[in-house]
Amino acid sequence: MKDYSLRYRQVHLDFHTSPDIENIGINFDPDEFASTLEKARVNSITCFARCHHGFLYYDSKLFPEIVHPHLVNKDLLKEQIEACHKRNIRVPIYITVQWDNYMAEKHPEWLARDENGDPIYHPNSYKDDSTVDPGFYRHLCVNSPYVEYLKSQTQEILDAFPVDGLFFDIVNPLDCSCENCKSGMEKERLNPEVKEDRLLYGQQVIDRFKLDMSAFIRESNKECSIFYNRGHISTAHRSIKSAYTHFELESLPSGEWGYLHFPITARYARNLGLDSLGMTGKFHTMWGDFHSFKNKAALEFECFRSLALNLKCMIGDQLDPNGKISYPVYDLIGSVYSQIEAKEPWCEGANPITEIGVFTPEEFLDSRSLDGLPSAIMGVTRMLEESGHQFDILDSISDLEKYKVLILPDTIPVDEVFARKLDDYVENGGKIIASYQSGLNPDKNHFYLSSLGVELVGEAPFSPDFLVPQGEIGKGLPITEHVMYLKGLEVRALDNAEVLIEAKVPYFNRTQERFCSHAHTPSSGEIGYPGVIQNGSSIYFMHPIFSQYNQNAPRWCKQLFLNALDLLLPQPLIKHNGPSTLCVAMNEQEDRGIIHLLHYIPERRSQEIEVIEDVIPLYDTKISVNIHHEIKGIQCVPEGIALEFSEKDGRTEFILPRLKGHQMIALQYEQ
């Protein structure tokens, strides 16, 4: 099997260029182009064959009418590839799929259409008044003759160029009701009038397209990499990963993704068995933001975080219509990639070390109709990252053997097969934390997960209600009522299960007829029902604490959860005395562990995006590691500065005198 390992320092070079701009590529200089990339330490760059406007950037013999009408240099793509190959720079080739304005105009019968027969646009294209922003955002349907054109164009590229890889963009499952899809649904005994059936068929269509296209490519090229981009890697990718050689995690924090999307997606994708990269951008905001520059500190964080989560790096850029590469942009990229290059020896061949597994609700929801990631997975990720815990994100098919604790955040349904798998995990020494509806059967009327030790009564009759922290589960919190804003479930503790915290109820629920003050009624002091229950190796929270934390971050929700985790995992892999803004990750090479520490703070300095401008150093950060290796030396890398360390209570402890931005620390194992 071919090794499709990615390079660490990649660029995705957008070139969506309007037919209303002349002299396309007139200032392109292949030597200047490639030497600028080389100086910036770029070793792979994705260049364009066909853009969202629908135009080609090479001298097409099959489709001369689709070559950009003002392309001065018909050999633009050819010269990009040749110049880069001379400098050992890889050049995957970009081909748009579902967005192609030229084909949308020429072949409206190929358009994907909604249930009303209207073209399907990208959801973000709609304005508040339901009009559509200017652009090329109508989707073409890959369940139409359009695919034959796409294959012909792809074949021409495979024949004309030395193809390192193919990047197919905008490859999304669609809720499509075009004539081809309606006919296909009827053949599959699906009802085109039912949204769920359309979504199911849309997923089948896109999966078949990927498998078919990859098989088509392999008839001509056995070696090139293949990737299909939909802007997110989800649990739906597991069943179709054979169509891919690797994953590229598009996640521009200043775009629609935000800073939380990438770590969630990376912690899932890295476990699917394919090499992966994190794709950010040099833009201040989003793709298409010409002549803009990301703050260097932000670009550092986004790239260094890819390394910390055991992924490679990619930075999005776009070429000016005249074809001249921007020196200032590559000064910026080079300032980061030169650091990446120095860090690579401590990243190559590494694997993440984790001890907590978190199930994502995305598996059980219709991700095609989700507006962003589920709230619960965002909340639990925030809590765990803010506390330095090492974790993966899982689906129900994942192997559970390596994890000491599993977390089922808020909305993880459990069928009989999954329940048996989880109960077996607990019987073999594993531990579980679940909240709210997690552990219920898919119909949400019974707890299938017996290890939780709870029985469903129904929805909690009061909301908000209140928890009074006490004992070990309440450590660090005052012994008084703490409001739980989101409605929970009323449960009954089964025999041998212990109620750690009771929920107290308000005087009454706030209604039009009965209300108090501005927000909600205070506690009556009366106990209503169990709030937190422990059953041996399992702890259950009646409230959706993770969704709540994502909504408005009550510190007590995080503290209660972390206290529960301390009860089940008293000796975690890593502890530190730094602030909650410190990001910690640990990977392992054959003979050493590599700890990544990052301290960059995204700030909401504007209405639209978070930015990182300043790098705030930390001093005398104490790190404590619980790892089953004898350690003979610890040093900061790549600097080679040795750190003193000691052993205490089975843990290795050391102090990092100064952390500015990102620091890797190598723990050398005794052989």
Salt bridges, closest charged atoms under 4 A:
ASP14 OD1 - HIS12 NE2 3.34
ASP14 OD2 - HIS16 NE2 3.58
ASP31 OD1 - ARG87 NH2 2.47
GLU32 OE2 - LYS324 NZ 2.84
GLU38 OE1 - ARG87 NE 3.54
ASP59 OD2 - LYS61 NZ 3.09
GLU82 OE2 - LYS78 NZ 2.83
ASP100 OD2 - ARG50 NE 2.69
GLU105 OE2 - ARG138 NH2 2.77
GLU109 OE2 - HIS107 ND1 2.84
GLU115 OE1 - ARG198 NH2 3.78
ASP133 OD1 - LYS127 NZ 3.63
ASP164 OD2 - HIS85 NE2 2.70
ASP169 OD2 - HIS52 NE2 3.71
ASP175 OD2 - LYS195 NZ 2.99
ASP175 OD1 - ARG198 NE 2.49
GLU179 OE2 - LYS182 NZ 3.25
GLU188 OE2 - ARG208 NH1 3.78
ASP212 OD2 - LYS151 NZ 2.62
GLU223 OE1 - LYS2 NZ 3.26
GLU248 OE2 - HIS246 NE2 2.78
ASP275 OD2 - LYS312 NZ 2.90
GLU302 OE1 - LYS294 NZ 2.90
GLU341 OE2 - ARG9 NH2 3.86
GLU341 OE1 - ARG41 NE 2.83
GLU344 OE2 - ARG9 NE 2.47
GLU355 OE1 - LYS404 NZ 3.56
GLU362 OE2 - HIS232 NE2 2.67
ASP366 OD1 - ARG368 NE 2.81
GLU385 OE2 - ARG267 NH2 3.08
GLU386 OE1 - LYS558 NZ 2.79
ASP392 OD1 - ARG270 NH2 2.78
ASP392 OD2 - LYS402 NZ 3.56
ASP395 OD2 - ARG238 NE 2.75
GLU455 OE1 - ARG492 NH1 2.36
GLU459 OE1 - LYS487 NZ 3.57
ASP465 OD1 - HIS543 NE2 2.57
ASP566 OD2 - LYS475 NZ 3.64
GLU588 OE2 - HIS629 NE2 3.32
GLU603 OE2 - ARG605 NH2 2.76
GLU613 OE1 - ARG605 NH1 2.94
ASP614 OD2 - ARG605 NH2 3.11
GLU653 OE1 - LYS622 NZ 3.82
